[in-house]
Amino acid sequence: MSTRRSVNSAVRPQYDRRYSETRIVNTKRILMGGLLAAVIIAVAQMLLYAGLLADAMAAAQAEKGVREASWGNALYLVTTILPGLLIAWTYAAIRPRFGPGPVTALRAGGLIWLATWLMYYIWLAPSGRGLLFLKPGHTALALLWDLAGVLLAALAAGWVYRERSNE
């Protein structure tokens, strides 16, 4: 029986009660950081599409005959808030393993940027702002701008988040 116990303990890690009791996810801070991240993402998107790429987007829409969908703004709102919340939640989830700080926030932001890129394509399609309509240089600018905006949002979400203690 003692042999079996040692085999099981080698295969299955022991549960550390001290860690789970002292570190509790701070839902309030996740929501605050996520909403701040969403605002930063929205501002970055507005600067990009209404500013830097406004003429290129208008020309591409006119060339392709694409109109803005009536439900595009509602979809834009959801697909801006959701990544912000996901960034904050991911930061809170990976923080115990990678430690608090900007590097962990950048990891969380990079992961969410990669994982949600399809969501942005879905948002862009009904609005006529699809990156596939742009020239390669404009598409590269949009990709890099979006990455910078999401990473900045992740830094802000990481700055807001603090774990709460049970003690």
PyMOL CGO cylinders between C-alpha atoms (Angstrom):
from pymol import cmd
from pymol.cgo import CYLINDER

trace = [
    CYLINDER, 0.00, 0.00, 0.00, 2.82, 2.43, 0.71, 0.3, 1, 1, 1, 1, 1, 1,
    CYLINDER, 2.82, 2.43, 0.71, 4.22, 1.71, -2.78, 0.3, 1, 1, 1, 1, 1, 1,
    CYLINDER, 4.22, 1.71, -2.78, 0.92, 2.61, -4.34, 0.3, 1, 1, 1, 1, 1, 1,
    CYLINDER, 0.92, 2.61, -4.34, 0.72, 5.85, -2.36, 0.3, 1, 1, 1, 1, 1, 1,
    CYLINDER, 0.72, 5.85, -2.36, 4.17, 6.94, -3.50, 0.3, 1, 1, 1, 1, 1, 1,
    CYLINDER, 4.17, 6.94, -3.50, 3.31, 6.18, -7.14, 0.3, 1, 1, 1, 1, 1, 1,
    CYLINDER, 3.31, 6.18, -7.14, 0.10, 8.20, -6.89, 0.3, 1, 1, 1, 1, 1, 1,
    CYLINDER, 0.10, 8.20, -6.89, 1.83, 11.12, -5.23, 0.3, 1, 1, 1, 1, 1, 1,
    CYLINDER, 1.83, 11.12, -5.23, 4.47, 11.15, -7.97, 0.3, 1, 1, 1, 1, 1, 1,
    CYLINDER, 4.47, 11.15, -7.97, 1.84, 11.23, -10.71, 0.3, 1, 1, 1, 1, 1, 1,
    CYLINDER, 1.84, 11.23, -10.71, -0.70, 13.52, -9.09, 0.3, 1, 1, 1, 1, 1, 1,
    CYLINDER, -0.70, 13.52, -9.09, 0.55, 16.81, -7.62, 0.3, 1, 1, 1, 1, 1, 1,
    CYLINDER, 0.55, 16.81, -7.62, -0.56, 17.63, -4.12, 0.3, 1, 1, 1, 1, 1, 1,
    CYLINDER, -0.56, 17.63, -4.12, -3.13, 20.35, -3.57, 0.3, 1, 1, 1, 1, 1, 1,
    CYLINDER, -3.13, 20.35, -3.57, -1.71, 23.35, -1.73, 0.3, 1, 1, 1, 1, 1, 1,
    CYLINDER, -1.71, 23.35, -1.73, -4.50, 24.77, 0.44, 0.3, 1, 1, 1, 1, 1, 1,
    CYLINDER, -4.50, 24.77, 0.44, -2.44, 27.78, 1.53, 0.3, 1, 1, 1, 1, 1, 1,
    CYLINDER, -2.44, 27.78, 1.53, -2.25, 29.09, -2.01, 0.3, 1, 1, 1, 1, 1, 1,
    CYLINDER, -2.25, 29.09, -2.01, -5.94, 28.72, -2.82, 0.3, 1, 1, 1, 1, 1, 1,
    CYLINDER, -5.94, 28.72, -2.82, -7.01, 30.30, 0.48, 0.3, 1, 1, 1, 1, 1, 1,
    CYLINDER, -7.01, 30.30, 0.48, -4.76, 33.34, 0.26, 0.3, 1, 1, 1, 1, 1, 1,
    CYLINDER, -4.76, 33.34, 0.26, -5.19, 34.24, -3.40, 0.3, 1, 1, 1, 1, 1, 1,
    CYLINDER, -5.19, 34.24, -3.40, -8.65, 34.98, -4.68, 0.3, 1, 1, 1, 1, 1, 1,
    CYLINDER, -8.65, 34.98, -4.68, -9.42, 36.35, -8.13, 0.3, 1, 1, 1, 1, 1, 1,
    CYLINDER, -9.42, 36.35, -8.13, -10.57, 39.94, -7.86, 0.3, 1, 1, 1, 1, 1, 1,
    CYLINDER, -10.57, 39.94, -7.86, -13.62, 40.06, -10.12, 0.3, 1, 1, 1, 1, 1, 1,
    CYLINDER, -13.62, 40.06, -10.12, -14.18, 43.77, -9.56, 0.3, 1, 1, 1, 1, 1, 1,
    CYLINDER, -14.18, 43.77, -9.56, -10.63, 44.53, -10.74, 0.3, 1, 1, 1, 1, 1, 1,
    CYLINDER, -10.63, 44.53, -10.74, -11.05, 42.24, -13.75, 0.3, 1, 1, 1, 1, 1, 1,
    CYLINDER, -11.05, 42.24, -13.75, -14.17, 44.18, -14.77, 0.3, 1, 1, 1, 1, 1, 1,
    CYLINDER, -14.17, 44.18, -14.77, -12.48, 47.55, -14.19, 0.3, 1, 1, 1, 1, 1, 1,
    CYLINDER, -12.48, 47.55, -14.19, -9.34, 46.55, -16.08, 0.3, 1, 1, 1, 1, 1, 1,
    CYLINDER, -9.34, 46.55, -16.08, -11.36, 44.93, -18.85, 0.3, 1, 1, 1, 1, 1, 1,
    CYLINDER, -11.36, 44.93, -18.85, -13.49, 48.01, -19.41, 0.3, 1, 1, 1, 1, 1, 1,
    CYLINDER, -13.49, 48.01, -19.41, -10.41, 50.25, -19.40, 0.3, 1, 1, 1, 1, 1, 1,
    CYLINDER, -10.41, 50.25, -19.40, -8.78, 47.92, -21.93, 0.3, 1, 1, 1, 1, 1, 1,
    CYLINDER, -8.78, 47.92, -21.93, -11.94, 48.05, -24.07, 0.3, 1, 1, 1, 1, 1, 1,
    CYLINDER, -11.94, 48.05, -24.07, -11.87, 51.85, -24.07, 0.3, 1, 1, 1, 1, 1, 1,
    CYLINDER, -11.87, 51.85, -24.07, -8.22, 51.84, -25.14, 0.3, 1, 1, 1, 1, 1, 1,
    CYLINDER, -8.22, 51.84, -25.14, -8.95, 49.34, -27.92, 0.3, 1, 1, 1, 1, 1, 1,
    CYLINDER, -8.95, 49.34, -27.92, -11.93, 51.43, -29.09, 0.3, 1, 1, 1, 1, 1, 1,
    CYLINDER, -11.93, 51.43, -29.09, -9.85, 54.63, -29.17, 0.3, 1, 1, 1, 1, 1, 1,
    CYLINDER, -9.85, 54.63, -29.17, -7.07, 52.87, -31.09, 0.3, 1, 1, 1, 1, 1, 1,
    CYLINDER, -7.07, 52.87, -31.09, -9.60, 51.52, -33.60, 0.3, 1, 1, 1, 1, 1, 1,
    CYLINDER, -9.60, 51.52, -33.60, -11.21, 54.94, -34.05, 0.3, 1, 1, 1, 1, 1, 1,
    CYLINDER, -11.21, 54.94, -34.05, -7.85, 56.61, -34.60, 0.3, 1, 1, 1, 1, 1, 1,
    CYLINDER, -7.85, 56.61, -34.60, -6.94, 53.97, -37.15, 0.3, 1, 1, 1, 1, 1, 1,
    CYLINDER, -6.94, 53.97, -37.15, -10.14, 53.64, -39.17, 0.3, 1, 1, 1, 1, 1, 1,
    CYLINDER, -10.14, 53.64, -39.17, -11.57, 57.16, -38.79, 0.3, 1, 1, 1, 1, 1, 1,
    CYLINDER, -11.57, 57.16, -38.79, -8.18, 58.84, -39.00, 0.3, 1, 1, 1, 1, 1, 1,
    CYLINDER, -8.18, 58.84, -39.00, -5.18, 57.14, -40.54, 0.3, 1, 1, 1, 1, 1, 1,
    CYLINDER, -5.18, 57.14, -40.54, -7.04, 54.84, -42.92, 0.3, 1, 1, 1, 1, 1, 1,
    CYLINDER, -7.04, 54.84, -42.92, -10.22, 56.89, -43.47, 0.3, 1, 1, 1, 1, 1, 1,
    CYLINDER, -10.22, 56.89, -43.47, -9.45, 57.79, -47.09, 0.3, 1, 1, 1, 1, 1, 1,
    CYLINDER, -9.45, 57.79, -47.09, -8.19, 54.32, -47.96, 0.3, 1, 1, 1, 1, 1, 1,
    CYLINDER, -8.19, 54.32, -47.96, -11.26, 52.71, -46.38, 0.3, 1, 1, 1, 1, 1, 1,
    CYLINDER, -11.26, 52.71, -46.38, -13.66, 55.08, -48.18, 0.3, 1, 1, 1, 1, 1, 1,
    CYLINDER, -13.66, 55.08, -48.18, -11.94, 54.39, -51.50, 0.3, 1, 1, 1, 1, 1, 1,
    CYLINDER, -11.94, 54.39, -51.50, -12.04, 50.63, -50.91, 0.3, 1, 1, 1, 1, 1, 1,
    CYLINDER, -12.04, 50.63, -50.91, -15.72, 50.75, -49.93, 0.3, 1, 1, 1, 1, 1, 1,
    CYLINDER, -15.72, 50.75, -49.93, -16.59, 52.83, -53.01, 0.3, 1, 1, 1, 1, 1, 1,
    CYLINDER, -16.59, 52.83, -53.01, -14.57, 50.56, -55.28, 0.3, 1, 1, 1, 1, 1, 1,
    CYLINDER, -14.57, 50.56, -55.28, -16.19, 47.38, -53.94, 0.3, 1, 1, 1, 1, 1, 1,
    CYLINDER, -16.19, 47.38, -53.94, -19.65, 48.92, -53.51, 0.3, 1, 1, 1, 1, 1, 1,
    CYLINDER, -19.65, 48.92, -53.51, -19.76, 47.92, -49.84, 0.3, 1, 1, 1, 1, 1, 1,
    CYLINDER, -19.76, 47.92, -49.84, -22.09, 49.77, -47.46, 0.3, 1, 1, 1, 1, 1, 1,
    CYLINDER, -22.09, 49.77, -47.46, -22.07, 49.99, -43.68, 0.3, 1, 1, 1, 1, 1, 1,
    CYLINDER, -22.07, 49.99, -43.68, -24.40, 47.39, -42.16, 0.3, 1, 1, 1, 1, 1, 1,
    CYLINDER, -24.40, 47.39, -42.16, -27.15, 48.71, -39.91, 0.3, 1, 1, 1, 1, 1, 1,
    CYLINDER, -27.15, 48.71, -39.91, -26.17, 46.32, -37.12, 0.3, 1, 1, 1, 1, 1, 1,
    CYLINDER, -26.17, 46.32, -37.12, -22.42, 46.93, -37.45, 0.3, 1, 1, 1, 1, 1, 1,
    CYLINDER, -22.42, 46.93, -37.45, -22.17, 49.33, -34.49, 0.3, 1, 1, 1, 1, 1, 1,
    CYLINDER, -22.17, 49.33, -34.49, -23.79, 46.86, -32.05, 0.3, 1, 1, 1, 1, 1, 1,
    CYLINDER, -23.79, 46.86, -32.05, -21.40, 44.15, -33.18, 0.3, 1, 1, 1, 1, 1, 1,
    CYLINDER, -21.40, 44.15, -33.18, -18.49, 46.57, -32.85, 0.3, 1, 1, 1, 1, 1, 1,
    CYLINDER, -18.49, 46.57, -32.85, -19.45, 47.33, -29.24, 0.3, 1, 1, 1, 1, 1, 1,
    CYLINDER, -19.45, 47.33, -29.24, -19.55, 43.66, -28.27, 0.3, 1, 1, 1, 1, 1, 1,
    CYLINDER, -19.55, 43.66, -28.27, -16.32, 42.84, -30.07, 0.3, 1, 1, 1, 1, 1, 1,
    CYLINDER, -16.32, 42.84, -30.07, -14.55, 45.68, -28.30, 0.3, 1, 1, 1, 1, 1, 1,
    CYLINDER, -14.55, 45.68, -28.30, -15.76, 44.98, -24.76, 0.3, 1, 1, 1, 1, 1, 1,
    CYLINDER, -15.76, 44.98, -24.76, -15.23, 41.22, -24.98, 0.3, 1, 1, 1, 1, 1, 1,
    CYLINDER, -15.23, 41.22, -24.98, -11.51, 41.32, -25.85, 0.3, 1, 1, 1, 1, 1, 1,
    CYLINDER, -11.51, 41.32, -25.85, -10.96, 43.91, -23.11, 0.3, 1, 1, 1, 1, 1, 1,
    CYLINDER, -10.96, 43.91, -23.11, -12.54, 41.62, -20.53, 0.3, 1, 1, 1, 1, 1, 1,
    CYLINDER, -12.54, 41.62, -20.53, -10.67, 38.61, -21.92, 0.3, 1, 1, 1, 1, 1, 1,
    CYLINDER, -10.67, 38.61, -21.92, -7.36, 40.46, -21.63, 0.3, 1, 1, 1, 1, 1, 1,
    CYLINDER, -7.36, 40.46, -21.63, -8.01, 41.33, -17.97, 0.3, 1, 1, 1, 1, 1, 1,
    CYLINDER, -8.01, 41.33, -17.97, -9.22, 37.83, -17.14, 0.3, 1, 1, 1, 1, 1, 1,
    CYLINDER, -9.22, 37.83, -17.14, -6.27, 36.21, -18.91, 0.3, 1, 1, 1, 1, 1, 1,
    CYLINDER, -6.27, 36.21, -18.91, -3.86, 38.46, -17.04, 0.3, 1, 1, 1, 1, 1, 1,
    CYLINDER, -3.86, 38.46, -17.04, -5.48, 37.46, -13.73, 0.3, 1, 1, 1, 1, 1, 1,
    CYLINDER, -5.48, 37.46, -13.73, -5.35, 33.78, -14.73, 0.3, 1, 1, 1, 1, 1, 1,
    CYLINDER, -5.35, 33.78, -14.73, -1.68, 33.69, -15.76, 0.3, 1, 1, 1, 1, 1, 1,
    CYLINDER, -1.68, 33.69, -15.76, -0.40, 36.12, -13.11, 0.3, 1, 1, 1, 1, 1, 1,
    CYLINDER, -0.40, 36.12, -13.11, 0.22, 33.40, -10.47, 0.3, 1, 1, 1, 1, 1, 1,
    CYLINDER, 0.22, 33.40, -10.47, 2.39, 31.45, -12.91, 0.3, 1, 1, 1, 1, 1, 1,
    CYLINDER, 2.39, 31.45, -12.91, 4.29, 34.30, -14.61, 0.3, 1, 1, 1, 1, 1, 1,
    CYLINDER, 4.29, 34.30, -14.61, 4.19, 36.87, -11.82, 0.3, 1, 1, 1, 1, 1, 1,
    CYLINDER, 4.19, 36.87, -11.82, 2.68, 40.34, -11.77, 0.3, 1, 1, 1, 1, 1, 1,
    CYLINDER, 2.68, 40.34, -11.77, 3.95, 43.03, -14.08, 0.3, 1, 1, 1, 1, 1, 1,
    CYLINDER, 3.95, 43.03, -14.08, 4.12, 44.33, -17.63, 0.3, 1, 1, 1, 1, 1, 1,
    CYLINDER, 4.12, 44.33, -17.63, 5.68, 41.23, -19.20, 0.3, 1, 1, 1, 1, 1, 1,
    CYLINDER, 5.68, 41.23, -19.20, 2.78, 39.10, -18.01, 0.3, 1, 1, 1, 1, 1, 1,
    CYLINDER, 2.78, 39.10, -18.01, 0.32, 41.73, -19.23, 0.3, 1, 1, 1, 1, 1, 1,
    CYLINDER, 0.32, 41.73, -19.23, 1.99, 41.73, -22.65, 0.3, 1, 1, 1, 1, 1, 1,
    CYLINDER, 1.99, 41.73, -22.65, 1.75, 37.94, -22.78, 0.3, 1, 1, 1, 1, 1, 1,
    CYLINDER, 1.75, 37.94, -22.78, -1.97, 38.12, -22.01, 0.3, 1, 1, 1, 1, 1, 1,
    CYLINDER, -1.97, 38.12, -22.01, -2.51, 40.85, -24.60, 0.3, 1, 1, 1, 1, 1, 1,
    CYLINDER, -2.51, 40.85, -24.60, -0.54, 39.02, -27.28, 0.3, 1, 1, 1, 1, 1, 1,
    CYLINDER, -0.54, 39.02, -27.28, -2.51, 35.84, -26.69, 0.3, 1, 1, 1, 1, 1, 1,
    CYLINDER, -2.51, 35.84, -26.69, -5.85, 37.61, -26.91, 0.3, 1, 1, 1, 1, 1, 1,
    CYLINDER, -5.85, 37.61, -26.91, -4.78, 39.56, -30.01, 0.3, 1, 1, 1, 1, 1, 1,
    CYLINDER, -4.78, 39.56, -30.01, -3.98, 36.29, -31.75, 0.3, 1, 1, 1, 1, 1, 1,
    CYLINDER, -3.98, 36.29, -31.75, -7.06, 34.49, -30.49, 0.3, 1, 1, 1, 1, 1, 1,
    CYLINDER, -7.06, 34.49, -30.49, -9.56, 37.23, -31.34, 0.3, 1, 1, 1, 1, 1, 1,
    CYLINDER, -9.56, 37.23, -31.34, -8.30, 38.33, -34.73, 0.3, 1, 1, 1, 1, 1, 1,
    CYLINDER, -8.30, 38.33, -34.73, -11.06, 36.34, -36.40, 0.3, 1, 1, 1, 1, 1, 1,
    CYLINDER, -11.06, 36.34, -36.40, -13.57, 38.30, -34.30, 0.3, 1, 1, 1, 1, 1, 1,
    CYLINDER, -13.57, 38.30, -34.30, -12.26, 41.55, -35.75, 0.3, 1, 1, 1, 1, 1, 1,
    CYLINDER, -12.26, 41.55, -35.75, -12.62, 40.19, -39.26, 0.3, 1, 1, 1, 1, 1, 1,
    CYLINDER, -12.62, 40.19, -39.26, -16.22, 39.31, -38.45, 0.3, 1, 1, 1, 1, 1, 1,
    CYLINDER, -16.22, 39.31, -38.45, -16.76, 42.85, -37.18, 0.3, 1, 1, 1, 1, 1, 1,
    CYLINDER, -16.76, 42.85, -37.18, -15.07, 44.40, -40.19, 0.3, 1, 1, 1, 1, 1, 1,
    CYLINDER, -15.07, 44.40, -40.19, -17.03, 42.47, -42.80, 0.3, 1, 1, 1, 1, 1, 1,
    CYLINDER, -17.03, 42.47, -42.80, -20.47, 44.07, -42.28, 0.3, 1, 1, 1, 1, 1, 1,
    CYLINDER, -20.47, 44.07, -42.28, -19.01, 47.54, -41.84, 0.3, 1, 1, 1, 1, 1, 1,
    CYLINDER, -19.01, 47.54, -41.84, -17.16, 47.48, -45.14, 0.3, 1, 1, 1, 1, 1, 1,
    CYLINDER, -17.16, 47.48, -45.14, -13.88, 48.07, -43.35, 0.3, 1, 1, 1, 1, 1, 1,
    CYLINDER, -13.88, 48.07, -43.35, -12.51, 44.63, -44.14, 0.3, 1, 1, 1, 1, 1, 1,
    CYLINDER, -12.51, 44.63, -44.14, -8.75, 44.61, -44.29, 0.3, 1, 1, 1, 1, 1, 1,
    CYLINDER, -8.75, 44.61, -44.29, -8.85, 42.36, -47.33, 0.3, 1, 1, 1, 1, 1, 1,
    CYLINDER, -8.85, 42.36, -47.33, -10.07, 45.36, -49.38, 0.3, 1, 1, 1, 1, 1, 1,
    CYLINDER, -10.07, 45.36, -49.38, -7.00, 47.43, -48.51, 0.3, 1, 1, 1, 1, 1, 1,
    CYLINDER, -7.00, 47.43, -48.51, -3.62, 47.57, -50.15, 0.3, 1, 1, 1, 1, 1, 1,
    CYLINDER, -3.62, 47.57, -50.15, -0.93, 45.45, -48.46, 0.3, 1, 1, 1, 1, 1, 1,
    CYLINDER, -0.93, 45.45, -48.46, 0.75, 48.47, -46.87, 0.3, 1, 1, 1, 1, 1, 1,
    CYLINDER, 0.75, 48.47, -46.87, -2.51, 49.60, -45.32, 0.3, 1, 1, 1, 1, 1, 1,
    CYLINDER, -2.51, 49.60, -45.32, -3.25, 46.08, -44.11, 0.3, 1, 1, 1, 1, 1, 1,
    CYLINDER, -3.25, 46.08, -44.11, 0.19, 45.87, -42.48, 0.3, 1, 1, 1, 1, 1, 1,
    CYLINDER, 0.19, 45.87, -42.48, -0.40, 49.24, -40.81, 0.3, 1, 1, 1, 1, 1, 1,
    CYLINDER, -0.40, 49.24, -40.81, -3.77, 48.05, -39.50, 0.3, 1, 1, 1, 1, 1, 1,
    CYLINDER, -3.77, 48.05, -39.50, -2.30, 44.81, -38.16, 0.3, 1, 1, 1, 1, 1, 1,
    CYLINDER, -2.30, 44.81, -38.16, 0.54, 46.55, -36.35, 0.3, 1, 1, 1, 1, 1, 1,
    CYLINDER, 0.54, 46.55, -36.35, -1.72, 49.35, -35.05, 0.3, 1, 1, 1, 1, 1, 1,
    CYLINDER, -1.72, 49.35, -35.05, -4.18, 46.80, -33.70, 0.3, 1, 1, 1, 1, 1, 1,
    CYLINDER, -4.18, 46.80, -33.70, -1.37, 44.87, -32.03, 0.3, 1, 1, 1, 1, 1, 1,
    CYLINDER, -1.37, 44.87, -32.03, -0.03, 48.05, -30.42, 0.3, 1, 1, 1, 1, 1, 1,
    CYLINDER, -0.03, 48.05, -30.42, -3.52, 49.02, -29.23, 0.3, 1, 1, 1, 1, 1, 1,
    CYLINDER, -3.52, 49.02, -29.23, -4.20, 45.60, -27.70, 0.3, 1, 1, 1, 1, 1, 1,
    CYLINDER, -4.20, 45.60, -27.70, -0.79, 45.49, -26.00, 0.3, 1, 1, 1, 1, 1, 1,
    CYLINDER, -0.79, 45.49, -26.00, -1.36, 48.98, -24.57, 0.3, 1, 1, 1, 1, 1, 1,
    CYLINDER, -1.36, 48.98, -24.57, -4.80, 47.85, -23.37, 0.3, 1, 1, 1, 1, 1, 1,
    CYLINDER, -4.80, 47.85, -23.37, -3.20, 44.79, -21.74, 0.3, 1, 1, 1, 1, 1, 1,
    CYLINDER, -3.20, 44.79, -21.74, -0.68, 46.96, -19.91, 0.3, 1, 1, 1, 1, 1, 1,
    CYLINDER, -0.68, 46.96, -19.91, -3.54, 49.10, -18.60, 0.3, 1, 1, 1, 1, 1, 1,
    CYLINDER, -3.54, 49.10, -18.60, -5.57, 46.05, -17.52, 0.3, 1, 1, 1, 1, 1, 1,
    CYLINDER, -5.57, 46.05, -17.52, -2.53, 44.61, -15.75, 0.3, 1, 1, 1, 1, 1, 1,
    CYLINDER, -2.53, 44.61, -15.75, -1.92, 47.93, -14.03, 0.3, 1, 1, 1, 1, 1, 1,
    CYLINDER, -1.92, 47.93, -14.03, -5.51, 47.98, -12.69, 0.3, 1, 1, 1, 1, 1, 1,
    CYLINDER, -5.51, 47.98, -12.69, -5.61, 44.34, -11.54, 0.3, 1, 1, 1, 1, 1, 1,
    CYLINDER, -5.61, 44.34, -11.54, -4.66, 43.41, -7.97, 0.3, 1, 1, 1, 1, 1, 1,
    CYLINDER, -4.66, 43.41, -7.97, -5.42, 40.10, -6.34, 0.3, 1, 1, 1, 1, 1, 1,
    CYLINDER, -5.42, 40.10, -6.34, -7.34, 40.26, -3.13, 0.3, 1, 1, 1, 1, 1, 1,
    CYLINDER, -7.34, 40.26, -3.13, -6.34, 38.33, -0.09, 0.3, 1, 1, 1, 1, 1, 1,
    CYLINDER, -6.34, 38.33, -0.09, -8.54, 36.19, 2.13, 0.3, 1, 1, 1, 1, 1, 1,
    CYLINDER, -8.54, 36.19, 2.13, -6.58, 37.15, 5.23, 0.3, 1, 1, 1, 1, 1, 1,
]
cmd.load_cgo(trace, "trace")
